[in-house]
């Protein structure tokens, strides 16, 4: 029974469709926020937290805030899911970029990467 449950869990994981969108990483201690875009929101926080823990995140301000205030001061928030139905990859990338710019302006936030 255990093998069948495991196989089912693996199948469900593989069948998941990635959800693209816009997210914010915030530092409560400093009040700073950084906006990012992702083709897979469900996996994004783990990637960011890993690079911050390892000390190699490309955003120097976010890394400095993490080093100074620790993970307990940080939060991850999905701001907007983007419907990618019928969009080509370049069209999706363009839409994500546009919506990321909108949220950076709306929240007076920096860009997380790039």
Gaussian input, Z-matrix of N, CA and C with variables (Angstrom, degrees):
# hf/3-21g

backbone

0 1
 N
 C     1     B1
 C     2     B2     1     A1
 N     3     B3     2     A2     1     D1
 C     4     B4     3     A3     2     D2
 C     5     B5     4     A4     3     D3
 N     6     B6     5     A5     4     D4
 C     7     B7     6     A6     5     D5
 C     8     B8     7     A7     6     D6
 N     9     B9     8     A8     7     D7
 C    10    B10     9     A9     8     D8
 C    11    B11    10    A10     9     D9
 N    12    B12    11    A11    10    D10
 C    13    B13    12    A12    11    D11
 C    14    B14    13    A13    12    D12
 N    15    B15    14    A14    13    D13
 C    16    B16    15    A15    14    D14
 C    17    B17    16    A16    15    D15
 N    18    B18    17    A17    16    D16
 C    19    B19    18    A18    17    D17
 C    20    B20    19    A19    18    D18
 N    21    B21    20    A20    19    D19
 C    22    B22    21    A21    20    D20
 C    23    B23    22    A22    21    D21
 N    24    B24    23    A23    22    D22
 C    25    B25    24    A24    23    D23
 C    26    B26    25    A25    24    D24
 N    27    B27    26    A26    25    D25
 C    28    B28    27    A27    26    D26
 C    29    B29    28    A28    27    D27
 N    30    B30    29    A29    28    D28
 C    31    B31    30    A30    29    D29
 C    32    B32    31    A31    30    D30
 N    33    B33    32    A32    31    D31
 C    34    B34    33    A33    32    D32
 C    35    B35    34    A34    33    D33
 N    36    B36    35    A35    34    D34
 C    37    B37    36    A36    35    D35
 C    38    B38    37    A37    36    D36
 N    39    B39    38    A38    37    D37
 C    40    B40    39    A39    38    D38
 C    41    B41    40    A40    39    D39
 N    42    B42    41    A41    40    D40
 C    43    B43    42    A42    41    D41
 C    44    B44    43    A43    42    D42
 N    45    B45    44    A44    43    D43
 C    46    B46    45    A45    44    D44
 C    47    B47    46    A46    45    D45
 N    48    B48    47    A47    46    D46
 C    49    B49    48    A48    47    D47
 C    50    B50    49    A49    48    D48
 N    51    B51    50    A50    49    D49
 C    52    B52    51    A51    50    D50
 C    53    B53    52    A52    51    D51
 N    54    B54    53    A53    52    D52
 C    55    B55    54    A54    53    D53
 C    56    B56    55    A55    54    D54
 N    57    B57    56    A56    55    D55
 C    58    B58    57    A57    56    D56
 C    59    B59    58    A58    57    D57
 N    60    B60    59    A59    58    D58
 C    61    B61    60    A60    59    D59
 C    62    B62    61    A61    60    D60
 N    63    B63    62    A62    61    D61
 C    64    B64    63    A63    62    D62
 C    65    B65    64    A64    63    D63
 N    66    B66    65    A65    64    D64
 C    67    B67    66    A66    65    D65
 C    68    B68    67    A67    66    D66
 N    69    B69    68    A68    67    D67
 C    70    B70    69    A69    68    D68
 C    71    B71    70    A70    69    D69
 N    72    B72    71    A71    70    D70
 C    73    B73    72    A72    71    D71
 C    74    B74    73    A73    72    D72
 N    75    B75    74    A74    73    D73
 C    76    B76    75    A75    74    D74
 C    77    B77    76    A76    75    D75
 N    78    B78    77    A77    76    D76
 C    79    B79    78    A78    77    D77
 C    80    B80    79    A79    78    D78
 N    81    B81    80    A80    79    D79
 C    82    B82    81    A81    80    D80
 C    83    B83    82    A82    81    D81
 N    84    B84    83    A83    82    D82
 C    85    B85    84    A84    83    D83
 C    86    B86    85    A85    84    D84
 N    87    B87    86    A86    85    D85
 C    88    B88    87    A87    86    D86
 C    89    B89    88    A88    87    D87
 N    90    B90    89    A89    88    D88
 C    91    B91    90    A90    89    D89
 C    92    B92    91    A91    90    D90
 N    93    B93    92    A92    91    D91
 C    94    B94    93    A93    92    D92
 C    95    B95    94    A94    93    D93
 N    96    B96    95    A95    94    D94
 C    97    B97    96    A96    95    D95
 C    98    B98    97    A97    96    D96
 N    99    B99    98    A98    97    D97
 C   100   B100    99    A99    98    D98
 C   101   B101   100   A100    99    D99
 N   102   B102   101   A101   100   D100
 C   103   B103   102   A102   101   D101
 C   104   B104   103   A103   102   D102
 N   105   B105   104   A104   103   D103
 C   106   B106   105   A105   104   D104
 C   107   B107   106   A106   105   D105
 N   108   B108   107   A107   106   D106
 C   109   B109   108   A108   107   D107
 C   110   B110   109   A109   108   D108
 N   111   B111   110   A110   109   D109
 C   112   B112   111   A111   110   D110
 C   113   B113   112   A112   111   D111
 N   114   B114   113   A113   112   D112
 C   115   B115   114   A114   113   D113
 C   116   B116   115   A115   114   D114
 N   117   B117   116   A116   115   D115
 C   118   B118   117   A117   116   D116
 C   119   B119   118   A118   117   D117
 N   120   B120   119   A119   118   D118
 C   121   B121   120   A120   119   D119
 C   122   B122   121   A121   120   D120
 N   123   B123   122   A122   121   D121
 C   124   B124   123   A123   122   D122
 C   125   B125   124   A124   123   D123
 N   126   B126   125   A125   124   D124
 C   127   B127   126   A126   125   D125
 C   128   B128   127   A127   126   D126
 N   129   B129   128   A128   127   D127
 C   130   B130   129   A129   128   D128
 C   131   B131   130   A130   129   D129
 N   132   B132   131   A131   130   D130
 C   133   B133   132   A132   131   D131
 C   134   B134   133   A133   132   D132
 N   135   B135   134   A134   133   D133
 C   136   B136   135   A135   134   D134
 C   137   B137   136   A136   135   D135
 N   138   B138   137   A137   136   D136
 C   139   B139   138   A138   137   D137
 C   140   B140   139   A139   138   D138
 N   141   B141   140   A140   139   D139
 C   142   B142   141   A141   140   D140
 C   143   B143   142   A142   141   D141
 N   144   B144   143   A143   142   D142
 C   145   B145   144   A144   143   D143
 C   146   B146   145   A145   144   D144
 N   147   B147   146   A146   145   D145
 C   148   B148   147   A147   146   D146
 C   149   B149   148   A148   147   D147
 N   150   B150   149   A149   148   D148
 C   151   B151   150   A150   149   D149
 C   152   B152   151   A151   150   D150
 N   153   B153   152   A152   151   D151
 C   154   B154   153   A153   152   D152
 C   155   B155   154   A154   153   D153
 N   156   B156   155   A155   154   D154
 C   157   B157   156   A156   155   D155
 C   158   B158   157   A157   156   D156
 N   159   B159   158   A158   157   D157
 C   160   B160   159   A159   158   D158
 C   161   B161   160   A160   159   D159
 N   162   B162   161   A161   160   D160
 C   163   B163   162   A162   161   D161
 C   164   B164   163   A163   162   D162
 N   165   B165   164   A164   163   D163
 C   166   B166   165   A165   164   D164
 C   167   B167   166   A166   165   D165
 N   168   B168   167   A167   166   D166
 C   169   B169   168   A168   167   D167
 C   170   B170   169   A169   168   D168
 N   171   B171   170   A170   169   D169
 C   172   B172   171   A171   170   D170
 C   173   B173   172   A172   171   D171
 N   174   B174   173   A173   172   D172
 C   175   B175   174   A174   173   D173
 C   176   B176   175   A175   174   D174
 N   177   B177   176   A176   175   D175
 C   178   B178   177   A177   176   D176
 C   179   B179   178   A178   177   D177
 N   180   B180   179   A179   178   D178
 C   181   B181   180   A180   179   D179
 C   182   B182   181   A181   180   D180
 N   183   B183   182   A182   181   D181
 C   184   B184   183   A183   182   D182
 C   185   B185   184   A184   183   D183
 N   186   B186   185   A185   184   D184
 C   187   B187   186   A186   185   D185
 C   188   B188   187   A187   186   D186
 N   189   B189   188   A188   187   D187
 C   190   B190   189   A189   188   D188
 C   191   B191   190   A190   189   D189
 N   192   B192   191   A191   190   D190
 C   193   B193   192   A192   191   D191
 C   194   B194   193   A193   192   D192
 N   195   B195   194   A194   193   D193
 C   196   B196   195   A195   194   D194
 C   197   B197   196   A196   195   D195
 N   198   B198   197   A197   196   D196
 C   199   B199   198   A198   197   D197
 C   200   B200   199   A199   198   D198
 N   201   B201   200   A200   199   D199
 C   202   B202   201   A201   200   D200
 C   203   B203   202   A202   201   D201
 N   204   B204   203   A203   202   D202
 C   205   B205   204   A204   203   D203
 C   206   B206   205   A205   204   D204
 N   207   B207   206   A206   205   D205
 C   208   B208   207   A207   206   D206
 C   209   B209   208   A208   207   D207
 N   210   B210   209   A209   208   D208
 C   211   B211   210   A210   209   D209
 C   212   B212   211   A211   210   D210
 N   213   B213   212   A212   211   D211
 C   214   B214   213   A213   212   D212
 C   215   B215   214   A214   213   D213
 N   216   B216   215   A215   214   D214
 C   217   B217   216   A216   215   D215
 C   218   B218   217   A217   216   D216
 N   219   B219   218   A218   217   D217
 C   220   B220   219   A219   218   D218
 C   221   B221   220   A220   219   D219
 N   222   B222   221   A221   220   D220
 C   223   B223   222   A222   221   D221
 C   224   B224   223   A223   222   D222
 N   225   B225   224   A224   223   D223
 C   226   B226   225   A225   224   D224
 C   227   B227   226   A226   225   D225
 N   228   B228   227   A227   226   D226
 C   229   B229   228   A228   227   D227
 C   230   B230   229   A229   228   D228
 N   231   B231   230   A230   229   D229
 C   232   B232   231   A231   230   D230
 C   233   B233   232   A232   231   D231
 N   234   B234   233   A233   232   D232
 C   235   B235   234   A234   233   D233
 C   236   B236   235   A235   234   D234
 N   237   B237   236   A236   235   D235
 C   238   B238   237   A237   236   D236
 C   239   B239   238   A238   237   D237
 N   240   B240   239   A239   238   D238
 C   241   B241   240   A240   239   D239
 C   242   B242   241   A241   240   D240
 N   243   B243   242   A242   241   D241
 C   244   B244   243   A243   242   D242
 C   245   B245   244   A244   243   D243
 N   246   B246   245   A245   244   D244
 C   247   B247   246   A246   245   D245
 C   248   B248   247   A247   246   D246
 N   249   B249   248   A248   247   D247
 C   250   B250   249   A249   248   D248
 C   251   B251   250   A250   249   D249
 N   252   B252   251   A251   250   D250
 C   253   B253   252   A252   251   D251
 C   254   B254   253   A253   252   D252
 N   255   B255   254   A254   253   D253
 C   256   B256   255   A255   254   D254
 C   257   B257   256   A256   255   D255
 N   258   B258   257   A257   256   D256
 C   259   B259   258   A258   257   D257
 C   260   B260   259   A259   258   D258
 N   261   B261   260   A260   259   D259
 C   262   B262   261   A261   260   D260
 C   263   B263   262   A262   261   D261
 N   264   B264   263   A263   262   D262
 C   265   B265   264   A264   263   D263
 C   266   B266   265   A265   264   D264
 N   267   B267   266   A266   265   D265
 C   268   B268   267   A267   266   D266
 C   269   B269   268   A268   267   D267
 N   270   B270   269   A269   268   D268
 C   271   B271   270   A270   269   D269
 C   272   B272   271   A271   270   D270
 N   273   B273   272   A272   271   D271
 C   274   B274   273   A273   272   D272
 C   275   B275   274   A274   273   D273
 N   276   B276   275   A275   274   D274
 C   277   B277   276   A276   275   D275
 C   278   B278   277   A277   276   D276
 N   279   B279   278   A278   277   D277
 C   280   B280   279   A279   278   D278
 C   281   B281   280   A280   279   D279
 N   282   B282   281   A281   280   D280
 C   283   B283   282   A282   281   D281
 C   284   B284   283   A283   282   D282
 N   285   B285   284   A284   283   D283
 C   286   B286   285   A285   284   D284
 C   287   B287   286   A286   285   D285
 N   288   B288   287   A287   286   D286
 C   289   B289   288   A288   287   D287
 C   290   B290   289   A289   288   D288
 N   291   B291   290   A290   289   D289
 C   292   B292   291   A291   290   D290
 C   293   B293   292   A292   291   D291
 N   294   B294   293   A293   292   D292
 C   295   B295   294   A294   293   D293
 C   296   B296   295   A295   294   D294
 N   297   B297   296   A296   295   D295
 C   298   B298   297   A297   296   D296
 C   299   B299   298   A298   297   D297
 N   300   B300   299   A299   298   D298
 C   301   B301   300   A300   299   D299
 C   302   B302   301   A301   300   D300
 N   303   B303   302   A302   301   D301
 C   304   B304   303   A303   302   D302
 C   305   B305   304   A304   303   D303
 N   306   B306   305   A305   304   D304
 C   307   B307   306   A306   305   D305
 C   308   B308   307   A307   306   D306
 N   309   B309   308   A308   307   D307
 C   310   B310   309   A309   308   D308
 C   311   B311   310   A310   309   D309
 N   312   B312   311   A311   310   D310
 C   313   B313   312   A312   311   D311
 C   314   B314   313   A313   312   D312
 N   315   B315   314   A314   313   D313
 C   316   B316   315   A315   314   D314
 C   317   B317   316   A316   315   D315
 N   318   B318   317   A317   316   D316
 C   319   B319   318   A318   317   D317
 C   320   B320   319   A319   318   D318
 N   321   B321   320   A320   319   D319
 C   322   B322   321   A321   320   D320
 C   323   B323   322   A322   321   D321
 N   324   B324   323   A323   322   D322
 C   325   B325   324   A324   323   D323
 C   326   B326   325   A325   324   D324
 N   327   B327   326   A326   325   D325
 C   328   B328   327   A327   326   D326
 C   329   B329   328   A328   327   D327
 N   330   B330   329   A329   328   D328
 C   331   B331   330   A330   329   D329
 C   332   B332   331   A331   330   D330
 N   333   B333   332   A332   331   D331
 C   334   B334   333   A333   332   D332
 C   335   B335   334   A334   333   D333
 N   336   B336   335   A335   334   D334
 C   337   B337   336   A336   335   D335
 C   338   B338   337   A337   336   D336
 N   339   B339   338   A338   337   D337
 C   340   B340   339   A339   338   D338
 C   341   B341   340   A340   339   D339

   B1=1.4549
   B2=1.5316
   B3=1.3121
   B4=1.4647
   B5=1.5357
   B6=1.3388
   B7=1.4682
   B8=1.5225
   B9=1.3071
   B10=1.4599
   B11=1.5199
   B12=1.3220
   B13=1.4651
   B14=1.5239
   B15=1.3106
   B16=1.4625
   B17=1.5256
   B18=1.3326
   B19=1.4644
   B20=1.5247
   B21=1.3170
   B22=1.4595
   B23=1.5296
   B24=1.3306
   B25=1.4641
   B26=1.5232
   B27=1.3136
   B28=1.4663
   B29=1.5212
   B30=1.3331
   B31=1.4591
   B32=1.5221
   B33=1.3286
   B34=1.4635
   B35=1.5262
   B36=1.3337
   B37=1.4628
   B38=1.5262
   B39=1.3312
   B40=1.4673
   B41=1.5251
   B42=1.3278
   B43=1.4657
   B44=1.5288
   B45=1.3174
   B46=1.4595
   B47=1.5267
   B48=1.3079
   B49=1.4596
   B50=1.5311
   B51=1.3182
   B52=1.4674
   B53=1.5312
   B54=1.3163
   B55=1.4628
   B56=1.5184
   B57=1.3387
   B58=1.4631
   B59=1.5274
   B60=1.3245
   B61=1.4520
   B62=1.5131
   B63=1.3286
   B64=1.4605
   B65=1.5262
   B66=1.3256
   B67=1.4603
   B68=1.5237
   B69=1.3342
   B70=1.4634
   B71=1.5203
   B72=1.3126
   B73=1.4612
   B74=1.5160
   B75=1.3176
   B76=1.4683
   B77=1.5237
   B78=1.3249
   B79=1.4609
   B80=1.5265
   B81=1.3259
   B82=1.4666
   B83=1.5275
   B84=1.3185
   B85=1.4644
   B86=1.5269
   B87=1.3248
   B88=1.4622
   B89=1.5303
   B90=1.3221
   B91=1.4580
   B92=1.5188
   B93=1.3200
   B94=1.4612
   B95=1.5257
   B96=1.3202
   B97=1.4590
   B98=1.5156
   B99=1.3230
   B100=1.4530
   B101=1.5148
   B102=1.3156
   B103=1.4537
   B104=1.5226
   B105=1.3291
   B106=1.4514
   B107=1.5127
   B108=1.3213
   B109=1.4562
   B110=1.5220
   B111=1.3245
   B112=1.4555
   B113=1.5157
   B114=1.3114
   B115=1.4584
   B116=1.5258
   B117=1.3391
   B118=1.4611
   B119=1.5296
   B120=1.3179
   B121=1.4658
   B122=1.5280
   B123=1.3303
   B124=1.4649
   B125=1.5295
   B126=1.3120
   B127=1.4651
   B128=1.5269
   B129=1.3090
   B130=1.4609
   B131=1.5230
   B132=1.3217
   B133=1.4592
   B134=1.5257
   B135=1.3179
   B136=1.4667
   B137=1.5241
   B138=1.3184
   B139=1.4702
   B140=1.5271
   B141=1.3224
   B142=1.4685
   B143=1.5181
   B144=1.3338
   B145=1.4687
   B146=1.5264
   B147=1.3287
   B148=1.4610
   B149=1.5253
   B150=1.3394
   B151=1.4658
   B152=1.5261
   B153=1.3306
   B154=1.4688
   B155=1.5412
   B156=1.3204
   B157=1.4792
   B158=1.5205
   B159=1.3423
   B160=1.4631
   B161=1.5287
   B162=1.3337
   B163=1.4611
   B164=1.5133
   B165=1.3209
   B166=1.4536
   B167=1.5128
   B168=1.3120
   B169=1.4600
   B170=1.5199
   B171=1.3441
   B172=1.4697
   B173=1.5267
   B174=1.3325
   B175=1.4662
   B176=1.5322
   B177=1.3065
   B178=1.4696
   B179=1.5238
   B180=1.3287
   B181=1.4665
   B182=1.5278
   B183=1.3200
   B184=1.4697
   B185=1.5279
   B186=1.3143
   B187=1.4594
   B188=1.5251
   B189=1.3178
   B190=1.4743
   B191=1.5301
   B192=1.3317
   B193=1.4648
   B194=1.5219
   B195=1.3230
   B196=1.4741
   B197=1.5283
   B198=1.3223
   B199=1.4697
   B200=1.5244
   B201=1.3261
   B202=1.4648
   B203=1.5280
   B204=1.3306
   B205=1.4691
   B206=1.5171
   B207=1.3220
   B208=1.4508
   B209=1.5165
   B210=1.3336
   B211=1.4662
   B212=1.5250
   B213=1.3207
   B214=1.4729
   B215=1.5283
   B216=1.3207
   B217=1.4648
   B218=1.5241
   B219=1.3236
   B220=1.4552
   B221=1.5228
   B222=1.3336
   B223=1.4590
   B224=1.5218
   B225=1.3088
   B226=1.4538
   B227=1.5158
   B228=1.3254
   B229=1.4569
   B230=1.5276
   B231=1.3252
   B232=1.4638
   B233=1.5243
   B234=1.3149
   B235=1.4596
   B236=1.5205
   B237=1.3200
   B238=1.4628
   B239=1.5220
   B240=1.3180
   B241=1.4640
   B242=1.5298
   B243=1.3057
   B244=1.4550
   B245=1.5248
   B246=1.3184
   B247=1.4573
   B248=1.5240
   B249=1.3276
   B250=1.4606
   B251=1.5297
   B252=1.3104
   B253=1.4632
   B254=1.5262
   B255=1.3252
   B256=1.4579
   B257=1.5119
   B258=1.3193
   B259=1.4671
   B260=1.5236
   B261=1.3113
   B262=1.4610
   B263=1.5268
   B264=1.2972
   B265=1.4665
   B266=1.5270
   B267=1.3338
   B268=1.4753
   B269=1.5306
   B270=1.3229
   B271=1.4662
   B272=1.5208
   B273=1.3394
   B274=1.4651
   B275=1.5218
   B276=1.3274
   B277=1.4669
   B278=1.5265
   B279=1.3201
   B280=1.4578
   B281=1.5335
   B282=1.3208
   B283=1.4619
   B284=1.5325
   B285=1.3314
   B286=1.4690
   B287=1.5270
   B288=1.3263
   B289=1.4636
   B290=1.5297
   B291=1.3276
   B292=1.4695
   B293=1.5200
   B294=1.3368
   B295=1.4658
   B296=1.5332
   B297=1.3199
   B298=1.4654
   B299=1.5165
   B300=1.3321
   B301=1.4597
   B302=1.5168
   B303=1.3275
   B304=1.4662
   B305=1.5300
   B306=1.3226
   B307=1.4714
   B308=1.5263
   B309=1.3358
   B310=1.4656
   B311=1.5180
   B312=1.3253
   B313=1.4609
   B314=1.5401
   B315=1.3074
   B316=1.4746
   B317=1.5253
   B318=1.3213
   B319=1.4719
   B320=1.5214
   B321=1.3176
   B322=1.4755
   B323=1.5315
   B324=1.3202
   B325=1.4631
   B326=1.5138
   B327=1.3072
   B328=1.4544
   B329=1.5046
   B330=1.3037
   B331=1.4574
   B332=1.5239
   B333=1.3249
   B334=1.4671
   B335=1.5151
   B336=1.3287
   B337=1.4570
   B338=1.5199
   B339=1.3319
   B340=1.4634
   B341=1.4163
   A1=111.36
   A2=116.85
   A3=122.32
   A4=111.42
   A5=117.46
   A6=121.09
   A7=111.45
   A8=116.63
   A9=120.38
   A10=110.74
   A11=117.88
   A12=122.17
   A13=110.06
   A14=116.37
   A15=121.29
   A16=110.67
   A17=116.28
   A18=119.91
   A19=111.44
   A20=116.26
   A21=120.71
   A22=110.54
   A23=117.14
   A24=121.19
   A25=110.65
   A26=117.51
   A27=121.75
   A28=109.96
   A29=117.44
   A30=121.06
   A31=111.31
   A32=117.08
   A33=120.97
   A34=110.94
   A35=116.64
   A36=120.64
   A37=110.64
   A38=116.76
   A39=121.07
   A40=112.21
   A41=116.44
   A42=120.83
   A43=113.41
   A44=117.40
   A45=120.20
   A46=110.04
   A47=115.52
   A48=121.15
   A49=107.57
   A50=118.28
   A51=120.11
   A52=111.12
   A53=115.53
   A54=120.72
   A55=108.97
   A56=117.16
   A57=120.01
   A58=110.97
   A59=115.39
   A60=118.01
   A61=114.04
   A62=113.39
   A63=122.99
   A64=107.97
   A65=116.78
   A66=120.94
   A67=110.28
   A68=114.48
   A69=120.89
   A70=108.82
   A71=115.58
   A72=122.70
   A73=104.61
   A74=115.92
   A75=120.66
   A76=110.76
   A77=114.22
   A78=121.40
   A79=107.04
   A80=116.51
   A81=121.65
   A82=111.07
   A83=117.34
   A84=121.02
   A85=112.43
   A86=116.70
   A87=119.96
   A88=112.60
   A89=116.69
   A90=120.69
   A91=113.25
   A92=117.40
   A93=120.95
   A94=110.36
   A95=114.52
   A96=121.45
   A97=108.67
   A98=115.62
   A99=122.30
   A100=107.73
   A101=115.92
   A102=122.36
   A103=109.02
   A104=114.88
   A105=120.66
   A106=110.91
   A107=114.97
   A108=121.14
   A109=107.89
   A110=115.49
   A111=119.37
   A112=110.59
   A113=115.97
   A114=120.68
   A115=110.37
   A116=116.66
   A117=120.41
   A118=109.31
   A119=116.40
   A120=121.74
   A121=113.04
   A122=117.16
   A123=120.81
   A124=112.34
   A125=117.76
   A126=120.92
   A127=113.68
   A128=116.74
   A129=120.10
   A130=114.01
   A131=118.66
   A132=120.12
   A133=111.17
   A134=117.51
   A135=119.82
   A136=111.60
   A137=116.81
   A138=120.50
   A139=111.51
   A140=115.51
   A141=119.98
   A142=110.66
   A143=116.83
   A144=120.67
   A145=110.17
   A146=117.61
   A147=120.64
   A148=110.77
   A149=116.78
   A150=118.70
   A151=111.53
   A152=117.66
   A153=120.16
   A154=110.66
   A155=116.84
   A156=120.10
   A157=111.69
   A158=115.78
   A159=120.53
   A160=112.00
   A161=116.94
   A162=120.78
   A163=114.58
   A164=117.14
   A165=119.29
   A166=114.95
   A167=117.85
   A168=118.11
   A169=109.90
   A170=117.94
   A171=119.87
   A172=114.81
   A173=118.25
   A174=119.87
   A175=107.61
   A176=115.80
   A177=120.60
   A178=113.13
   A179=117.46
   A180=120.56
   A181=110.91
   A182=116.46
   A183=120.18
   A184=110.15
   A185=116.89
   A186=120.51
   A187=111.10
   A188=117.26
   A189=121.01
   A190=110.58
   A191=117.42
   A192=120.70
   A193=110.54
   A194=117.42
   A195=121.98
   A196=109.70
   A197=116.00
   A198=120.30
   A199=111.28
   A200=117.11
   A201=121.16
   A202=112.80
   A203=117.73
   A204=120.39
   A205=115.02
   A206=117.19
   A207=121.47
   A208=114.79
   A209=115.38
   A210=121.24
   A211=114.17
   A212=116.97
   A213=119.30
   A214=112.35
   A215=117.71
   A216=121.61
   A217=112.56
   A218=117.09
   A219=121.16
   A220=112.30
   A221=114.25
   A222=120.03
   A223=109.32
   A224=114.86
   A225=123.46
   A226=107.30
   A227=117.10
   A228=121.05
   A229=110.25
   A230=116.26
   A231=120.30
   A232=106.93
   A233=116.21
   A234=121.35
   A235=112.02
   A236=115.60
   A237=118.94
   A238=109.85
   A239=115.79
   A240=121.25
   A241=106.86
   A242=116.52
   A243=121.81
   A244=108.76
   A245=116.07
   A246=121.43
   A247=108.62
   A248=116.46
   A249=120.07
   A250=112.22
   A251=116.65
   A252=121.13
   A253=110.38
   A254=115.50
   A255=120.76
   A256=115.76
   A257=118.04
   A258=120.64
   A259=110.98
   A260=116.28
   A261=120.33
   A262=107.43
   A263=115.95
   A264=119.25
   A265=112.06
   A266=119.32
   A267=118.89
   A268=112.52
   A269=117.09
   A270=119.89
   A271=111.23
   A272=116.56
   A273=120.39
   A274=110.00
   A275=116.59
   A276=119.94
   A277=111.11
   A278=116.59
   A279=120.97
   A280=111.04
   A281=116.77
   A282=120.22
   A283=110.75
   A284=116.91
   A285=119.86
   A286=110.62
   A287=116.05
   A288=120.34
   A289=111.01
   A290=116.28
   A291=120.61
   A292=111.51
   A293=116.85
   A294=120.91
   A295=110.78
   A296=117.30
   A297=120.10
   A298=110.99
   A299=116.87
   A300=121.59
   A301=111.74
   A302=116.36
   A303=120.65
   A304=110.48
   A305=117.36
   A306=120.56
   A307=112.22
   A308=118.08
   A309=119.93
   A310=109.76
   A311=116.06
   A312=120.46
   A313=111.16
   A314=115.85
   A315=121.56
   A316=111.86
   A317=116.90
   A318=121.40
   A319=113.34
   A320=116.84
   A321=121.22
   A322=109.47
   A323=114.42
   A324=121.28
   A325=110.16
   A326=114.66
   A327=120.51
   A328=111.40
   A329=114.61
   A330=121.80
   A331=107.83
   A332=117.01
   A333=119.17
   A334=112.36
   A335=116.99
   A336=121.28
   A337=109.20
   A338=115.15
   A339=119.55
   A340=114.23
   D1=-38.84
   D2=-179.73
   D3=-59.05
   D4=-44.36
   D5=179.87
   D6=-62.94
   D7=-39.80
   D8=-179.19
   D9=-67.00
   D10=-40.32
   D11=177.81
   D12=-63.31
   D13=-42.64
   D14=179.43
   D15=-64.43
   D16=-44.89
   D17=178.82
   D18=-60.70
   D19=-40.99
   D20=179.49
   D21=-64.03
   D22=-42.32
   D23=178.63
   D24=-62.95
   D25=-41.31
   D26=179.01
   D27=-65.50
   D28=-43.34
   D29=178.60
   D30=-61.04
   D31=-43.40
   D32=179.07
   D33=-63.02
   D34=-40.98
   D35=178.51
   D36=-61.23
   D37=-45.00
   D38=-178.46
   D39=-68.13
   D40=-28.50
   D41=-178.98
   D42=-81.53
   D43=-9.89
   D44=-179.11
   D45=-64.56
   D46=135.02
   D47=176.65
   D48=-93.48
   D49=124.98
   D50=179.48
   D51=-60.43
   D52=141.79
   D53=177.85
   D54=-107.46
   D55=114.48
   D56=178.77
   D57=-80.45
   D58=156.40
   D59=176.64
   D60=172.22
   D61=-166.52
   D62=-175.76
   D63=-115.44
   D64=140.74
   D65=-179.73
   D66=-138.07
   D67=163.71
   D68=175.64
   D69=-123.95
   D70=141.97
   D71=169.18
   D72=-112.69
   D73=126.89
   D74=-176.63
   D75=-122.79
   D76=146.16
   D77=172.84
   D78=-113.43
   D79=111.98
   D80=-178.04
   D81=-65.47
   D82=-33.43
   D83=-176.28
   D84=-67.52
   D85=-34.99
   D86=-176.57
   D87=-106.52
   D88=-16.66
   D89=-176.36
   D90=80.34
   D91=3.13
   D92=-179.12
   D93=-77.19
   D94=152.04
   D95=174.58
   D96=-139.39
   D97=145.45
   D98=177.22
   D99=-129.88
   D100=138.68
   D101=-177.68
   D102=-106.17
   D103=139.18
   D104=177.15
   D105=-136.08
   D106=164.08
   D107=176.25
   D108=-120.61
   D109=152.87
   D110=-178.03
   D111=-151.15
   D112=145.33
   D113=171.78
   D114=-84.32
   D115=-10.87
   D116=-179.87
   D117=-144.99
   D118=88.58
   D119=-176.75
   D120=-60.33
   D121=-34.08
   D122=-175.90
   D123=-62.32
   D124=-29.04
   D125=-177.60
   D126=-100.44
   D127=-7.70
   D128=-170.84
   D129=-64.86
   D130=-45.90
   D131=-176.03
   D132=-60.01
   D133=-43.33
   D134=179.48
   D135=-59.07
   D136=-41.01
   D137=179.14
   D138=-62.65
   D139=-45.97
   D140=-177.56
   D141=-66.64
   D142=-48.30
   D143=-178.36
   D144=-61.39
   D145=-38.22
   D146=178.85
   D147=-61.75
   D148=-48.88
   D149=-178.47
   D150=-66.28
   D151=-34.05
   D152=176.73
   D153=-68.25
   D154=-42.86
   D155=178.05
   D156=-61.44
   D157=-36.55
   D158=-178.63
   D159=-79.64
   D160=-10.52
   D161=178.59
   D162=81.51
   D163=15.94
   D164=-175.83
   D165=-120.33
   D166=25.59
   D167=179.72
   D168=-70.75
   D169=137.68
   D170=-176.82
   D171=-68.17
   D172=-20.04
   D173=177.96
   D174=-86.75
   D175=106.90
   D176=-174.10
   D177=-65.15
   D178=-35.67
   D179=179.48
   D180=-67.44
   D181=-42.72
   D182=177.55
   D183=-64.65
   D184=-41.67
   D185=179.36
   D186=-64.52
   D187=-41.92
   D188=178.93
   D189=-64.02
   D190=-41.74
   D191=178.49
   D192=-65.03
   D193=-40.32
   D194=177.82
   D195=-62.45
   D196=-46.04
   D197=-179.27
   D198=-63.33
   D199=-38.70
   D200=-176.85
   D201=-78.50
   D202=-36.22
   D203=-170.50
   D204=-116.62
   D205=-12.99
   D206=175.66
   D207=79.97
   D208=169.08
   D209=-175.22
   D210=-64.44
   D211=-25.81
   D212=-179.13
   D213=-66.69
   D214=-17.72
   D215=178.40
   D216=-88.80
   D217=-6.50
   D218=-174.71
   D219=-103.95
   D220=146.89
   D221=174.86
   D222=-138.59
   D223=155.77
   D224=179.37
   D225=-120.44
   D226=130.03
   D227=-177.06
   D228=-136.28
   D229=126.54
   D230=173.39
   D231=-77.57
   D232=123.44
   D233=-179.36
   D234=-93.01
   D235=-36.83
   D236=-175.53
   D237=-161.09
   D238=129.37
   D239=170.47
   D240=-89.79
   D241=139.92
   D242=-178.42
   D243=-108.99
   D244=126.73
   D245=177.89
   D246=-74.19
   D247=118.00
   D248=-177.38
   D249=-104.00
   D250=10.31
   D251=-179.84
   D252=-58.17
   D253=122.09
   D254=177.18
   D255=78.04
   D256=2.87
   D257=-179.28
   D258=-93.46
   D259=139.20
   D260=171.54
   D261=-73.65
   D262=165.69
   D263=179.44
   D264=-60.06
   D265=-45.01
   D266=177.13
   D267=-62.33
   D268=-37.46
   D269=178.28
   D270=-66.18
   D271=-40.84
   D272=177.20
   D273=-63.01
   D274=-45.75
   D275=179.64
   D276=-59.41
   D277=-40.99
   D278=178.97
   D279=-64.64
   D280=-43.51
   D281=179.21
   D282=-64.32
   D283=-42.85
   D284=178.36
   D285=-60.98
   D286=-43.66
   D287=-179.96
   D288=-61.63
   D289=-44.98
   D290=179.22
   D291=-61.92
   D292=-46.35
   D293=-178.30
   D294=-69.28
   D295=-33.89
   D296=175.54
   D297=-62.54
   D298=-42.78
   D299=176.72
   D300=-61.85
   D301=-40.81
   D302=177.11
   D303=-58.67
   D304=-47.78
   D305=-176.99
   D306=-69.95
   D307=-33.89
   D308=176.19
   D309=-62.63
   D310=-42.91
   D311=178.47
   D312=-67.47
   D313=-45.54
   D314=-178.29
   D315=-59.29
   D316=-40.24
   D317=-175.99
   D318=-102.20
   D319=3.93
   D320=-176.40
   D321=48.92
   D322=51.09
   D323=-175.06
   D324=-113.63
   D325=162.01
   D326=176.33
   D327=-86.43
   D328=173.70
   D329=177.22
   D330=-91.79
   D331=131.68
   D332=-176.65
   D333=-69.19
   D334=-45.36
   D335=-178.11
   D336=-139.30
   D337=143.44
   D338=173.28
   D339=86.30

